[in-house]
Amino acid sequence: MAERKISVGVIGTGWIGEIRAKVCAGHPLVESLHLAEIDPARLERVARETGAKTATTDYRELLRRPDVDAIFVSTTPETTHYPITRDCLLARKHTFLEKPMGLALKEADEMMAMAREAGLKFTIGYTQRFNPKYAYVKKCVRDGTLGVPVTALVSRNVSRSIGNKIGGRIRLSPAVMEATHDIDFILWCLEGRRPIRVYAQSVYRIMEQAHGVPDCTWIMVTMEDGTAFTIGAGWALPPGYPHFSTATIEFVATEGALLIDDSHRDIVLNTMKNGMVLPLSTMPGEQVGHVYQGPMRAETIHFIEAVALDRPVLVTPEEARQVMEVTLAADLSAEIHQPVSLPLER
Ligand SMILES: NC(=O)c1ccc[n+]([C@@H]2O[C@H](COP(=O)([O-])OP(=O)(O)OC[C@H]3O[C@@H](n4cnc5c(N)ncnc54)[C@H](O)[C@@H]3O)[C@@H](O)[C@H]2O)c1
């Protein structure tokens, strides 16, 4: 298909939707931007700052526009992901859905079938695949530098502001909301191998009283070829830079290993007002003057280009469904204190 400009809609212009909208607004392949947001003040501000062509509080109005080719679904609470995405696909829009893909596997199955039957691009926001450090691990596995994978570890802690933000709107676990990024990353690196068993443990000490959710979950996944990896995800760090995230990655294989520092401790800002903080330390990143720091801009552009230039999406819905199955198994395992075998029974 020849290159053509596209019109893009963003549904939900909170923290993440605003980033998506601003990247779209500045991209030469985007003809026009259309926004839907139920908070009128937020809608008005983001529409003004992006020069959006239309803005509505009813996303169905946006979906009725025949000129809109593609949609970012960036709404919360996460119960909105499935019904809004289903409406987007029914309206024959190419759709980018933020993680998690849905709350139940049957939702994922239905959306995947709809996209496939209608020939639409459908992808899920696993943003860290667009972080060069993470892409480097994938590259070194793919080109043979590391040999055959043996084991991997991702330990991530984020600040309580995230746990409180998520816990304040919905009772979803660190497995479904946070570990999901790192499970996707390692499964992507281990492409071609299937996860067969999940064991997880959660700790309840801080967030339970306010939100009924654990502070952290540690998840061990075994693949069919015997490779085993561990993901730790916690959201109990004290406040610091808003939405601070720190991660350590170890990827060990037969011919080599990669040890990656994604701790975000490389920039220290010290002010009389707030003391020391670690700026530019969120997972999606942020705009810094004329440049964007972090992976979300590249991810957003990737989807724009996939639609406008008819290129494949990097994150397939089948992969996202597999990640979802592992996160659901992790929650179940943590609850019953037993390993859980995959595939999960429907
Ligand atoms: N990829 C990443 O790195 C990353 C990081 C953070 C969050 N996320 C995901 O992105 C999604 C959005 O997170 P957020 O932090 O921006 O949330 P948010 O709460 O800041 O924003 C969500 C917005 O959706 C709006 N909304 C809700 N229902 C709507 C509807 N029916 N129509 C239009 N707008 C509606 C809300 O008013 C709100 O402004 C979440 O599902 C989250 O899991 C991804």
The ligand as an SDF file (V2000), in Angstrom:
LIG
                    3D

 44 48  0  0  0  0  0  0  0  0999 V2000
    2.7670    1.5080   28.5800 N   0  0  0  0  0  0  0  0  0  0  0  0
    3.0510    2.0920   29.7160 C   0  0  0  0  0  0  0  0  0  0  0  0
    4.2200    2.3270   30.0560 O   0  0  0  0  0  0  0  0  0  0  0  0
    1.9380    2.5000   30.6170 C   0  0  0  0  0  0  0  0  0  0  0  0
    2.2050    3.3130   31.7320 C   0  0  0  0  0  0  0  0  0  0  0  0
    1.1540    3.6960   32.5390 C   0  0  0  0  0  0  0  0  0  0  0  0
   -0.1430    3.2770   32.2570 C   0  0  0  0  0  0  0  0  0  0  0  0
   -0.3670    2.4730   31.1800 N   0  0  0  0  0  0  0  0  0  0  0  0
   -1.7380    2.0270   30.8410 C   0  0  0  0  0  0  0  0  0  0  0  0
   -2.3710    3.0880   30.1490 O   0  0  0  0  0  0  0  0  0  0  0  0
   -3.7370    3.2010   30.5440 C   0  0  0  0  0  0  0  0  0  0  0  0
   -4.0100    4.6490   30.9550 C   0  0  0  0  0  0  0  0  0  0  0  0
   -3.2930    4.9410   32.1290 O   0  0  0  0  0  0  0  0  0  0  0  0
   -3.2000    6.4320   32.6940 P   0  0  0  0  0  0  0  0  0  0  0  0
   -2.2080    6.4010   33.7800 O   0  0  0  0  0  0  0  0  0  0  0  0
   -3.0640    7.3920   31.5720 O   0  0  0  0  0  0  0  0  0  0  0  0
   -4.6580    6.5840   33.3210 O   0  0  0  0  0  0  0  0  0  0  0  0
   -5.4310    7.9370   33.6710 P   0  0  0  0  0  0  0  0  0  0  0  0
   -6.4270    7.5560   34.6870 O   0  0  0  0  0  0  0  0  0  0  0  0
   -4.4480    9.0170   33.9840 O   0  0  0  0  0  0  0  0  0  0  0  0
   -6.1640    8.3350   32.3140 O   0  0  0  0  0  0  0  0  0  0  0  0
   -7.2630    7.6090   31.8020 C   0  0  0  0  0  0  0  0  0  0  0  0
   -8.2360    8.5910   31.1770 C   0  0  0  0  0  0  0  0  0  0  0  0
   -9.3260    7.8930   30.5820 O   0  0  0  0  0  0  0  0  0  0  0  0
  -10.4670    8.7100   30.7060 C   0  0  0  0  0  0  0  0  0  0  0  0
  -11.6650    7.9060   30.4200 N   0  0  0  0  0  0  0  0  0  0  0  0
  -12.2540    6.9500   31.2110 C   0  0  0  0  0  0  0  0  0  0  0  0
  -13.3520    6.4620   30.6140 N   0  0  0  0  0  0  0  0  0  0  0  0
  -13.4610    7.0890   29.4100 C   0  0  0  0  0  0  0  0  0  0  0  0
  -14.3760    7.0040   28.3220 C   0  0  0  0  0  0  0  0  0  0  0  0
  -15.4210    6.1670   28.3580 N   0  0  0  0  0  0  0  0  0  0  0  0
  -14.1940    7.8060   27.2630 N   0  0  0  0  0  0  0  0  0  0  0  0
  -13.1510    8.6600   27.2170 C   0  0  0  0  0  0  0  0  0  0  0  0
  -12.2370    8.8020   28.2040 N   0  0  0  0  0  0  0  0  0  0  0  0
  -12.3890    8.0250   29.2910 C   0  0  0  0  0  0  0  0  0  0  0  0
  -10.3610    9.2210   32.1320 C   0  0  0  0  0  0  0  0  0  0  0  0
  -11.1930   10.3420   32.3640 O   0  0  0  0  0  0  0  0  0  0  0  0
   -8.8710    9.5510   32.2180 C   0  0  0  0  0  0  0  0  0  0  0  0
   -8.5950   10.8800   31.8430 O   0  0  0  0  0  0  0  0  0  0  0  0
   -3.9540    2.2080   31.6860 C   0  0  0  0  0  0  0  0  0  0  0  0
   -4.7450    1.1440   31.2630 O   0  0  0  0  0  0  0  0  0  0  0  0
   -2.5710    1.7270   32.0760 C   0  0  0  0  0  0  0  0  0  0  0  0
   -2.5460    0.3530   32.3670 O   0  0  0  0  0  0  0  0  0  0  0  0
    0.6350    2.1010   30.3420 C   0  0  0  0  0  0  0  0  0  0  0  0
  1  2  1  0
  2  3  2  0
  2  4  1  0
  4  5  1  0
  4 44  2  0
  5  6  2  0
  6  7  1  0
  7  8  2  0
  8  9  1  0
  8 44  1  0
  9 10  1  0
  9 42  1  0
 10 11  1  0
 11 12  1  0
 11 40  1  0
 12 13  1  0
 13 14  1  0
 14 15  2  0
 14 16  1  0
 14 17  1  0
 17 18  1  0
 18 19  2  0
 18 20  1  0
 18 21  1  0
 21 22  1  0
 22 23  1  0
 23 24  1  0
 23 38  1  0
 24 25  1  0
 25 26  1  0
 25 36  1  0
 26 27  1  0
 26 35  1  0
 27 28  2  0
 28 29  1  0
 29 30  1  0
 29 35  2  0
 30 31  1  0
 30 32  2  0
 32 33  1  0
 33 34  2  0
 34 35  1  0
 36 37  1  0
 36 38  1  0
 38 39  1  0
 40 41  1  0
 40 42  1  0
 42 43  1  0
M  CHG  2   8   1  16  -1
M  END
$$$$
